[in-house]
Each structure stands twice: as structure tokens, then as C-alpha cells.
Amino acid sequence: MRTIYLNGHFVPETEGKVSVFDRGFLFADAVYEVVSVLYGKLVDFDGHVQRLARSLGEIGIIGAPDADDWLAICRELVARNNLKEGMIYWQVTRGSPEDRDFVFPPADTLPTVLAFTQSRTLADNPLAQRGIRVITMPDLRWGRADIKTTQLLYASLMKNEAIARGADDAWMERNGWITEGSAQNAHIITHAGVLITHPLNREILHGITRASVLPLVAQRIEERPFSVSEAEQAAEAFVSSASGFVMPVVQINGQKIGNGQPGSATVQLRRAYIDWARRTAI
Ligand code: PDD
């Protein structure tokens, strides 16, 4: 059984208790982070701490752990769960007032702070050998995709629909332009050898993996939206995320990308990112 962290205590997962009035549960009034663990060490820790602080700031949740606290919590969770490879989820809600109300609770209401581990094979993920198939769907999320909130219903619906339709995942589009994947940033490499990736604005999550991967890219980079048809005709495509690292995309809307195998630049980039992650994990 896992040990989790909840509101200052390390407890067995079955003993963690949260109020039925918690605003995370009633309003999805919560933000989160996902940090990967390789060899028992945290990948891109600073980036995730900074993005959590930004997400919290954008919606005005105060009183969450600071960077040193998160580091201590994560190291304790890794040790207690003997985690070698996988993820740690950090979840922070606006807390549990004694009643349900759209109005925020008093400022002295403590946030609910949860962290838990998931053991996963990341570096040798067999999906990376085969590459994933995606289909595009309209981006029906709210207008602040840059805040990492727990409003994940649409992402979950899309992923399930993609699987029901024989694909692995979904890419979202707004007016014909790809924004991002269900839980990953989306990138393509053109036949001219240019990597195209959506610019950082409110339409996408500012991926921590994206930020670490781009400096490792050998190709020229253009940060601009790309269209669904540009993606379908790309030489290579991939997604980036804390849990998938660099994951090749080999089919978009039933259209083979390249020869239908993970592209060589993508495979190289995945290797380079994993090497970088191993060197820099703390
Ligand atoms: N997902 N875009 C969306 C919508 C995401 O949910 C994620 C992360 C990303 C990639 O961001 P990063 O590189 O910082 O992980 C982009 C995480 C992994 C998840 O929810 O499981």
C-alpha cells in the first residue's frame, strides 16, 4: 500500500480523508502538477514548482507548500514508497469550507494539499518504440489552458473517445489550428526540417518538458500555430509531457506520419531528453 502526503501528514493511502465540502471536489477549484521520477530522483523539479506557484497565483490560492517543502515532501514519498521510476502528483485545492458556496471561503481557510506517487515505466515505455496514433477533436476547454487546473473532464472524454475510435490519444484544434494534446504539448517537424510548436499563450499549458526539450532540438524551431492538414502532412510528429517525455506520433487522423514509424529526429530527441533528465534530476 502506498504512503501519501495529505495536509502535513504521511499516511497510508486508505487513511487519507478529505471533507465532502472540499472545493476541489465540488468546483474543481484546484491546481496540480506532475513530476516524473527517474532513478529515485525528481526531473525538472524547479520548473514544476515555479509553474505550480504561477497556477496558484492566477486563481488566488494561498498557503500552499513552498519549494523547499515540496522537495522534502517528494523525497519522503520517494523513500517511503521505494519509488525508482514513475510520477508524483501534487494537488492543491482551495480547501474545505463548512458549506458549499460559489463565493470563496475566508482567506484563512487552509488549502487542501495532497501528494501521491505512481510507479510507472517511463524511460523504457514500450509505446515509445511503436509511437502513438492521434485523432483531432475540437478544443472545447475553457480559455485559460495555461493554468494547470484539475478540470480534466474534457481531456478524459477525448482520450476515451480516441481509444474507442481505435487511436491512442487526441490532439485538440481551434478553428483548424492544433493547440495541444489531451495532456501533452504537440509538435511537428516539416519535410524542410523545421520543428513547429504552438507559441506560449493562454491556449496551451506551458509545458515544463517542452521548455527543457526545445534547447536540445537540432532543427530550426518556429513557435507558431500549425494546422491540422500541416500536421497530417508532417515528416515527424511528437508530444512532450512529464509522464511521456518525448513520445513519437506515427499517425494523425488515420494519416501515416513519415513511414508510420517513429521519426529519426524524434527518436534522437527522446534519447537526448532522457539523458538530460538523468543528468539533472535531483
Ligand atoms: N500533463 N498540455 C496539457 C494539457 C497537459 O496536461 C500537460 C501535462 C502538458 C505537458 O506539460 P509538462 O511537460 O509540464 O508535463 C501539456 C500531465 C503530464 C498530466 O496531467 O498527466
Residues whose N, C-alpha, C, O or C-beta is under 5 A from the ligand:
A	BS01	PDD	V34 E180 G181 S182 A183 Q184 N185 L205 H206 G207 I208 T209 R210 S240 S241 A242 S243
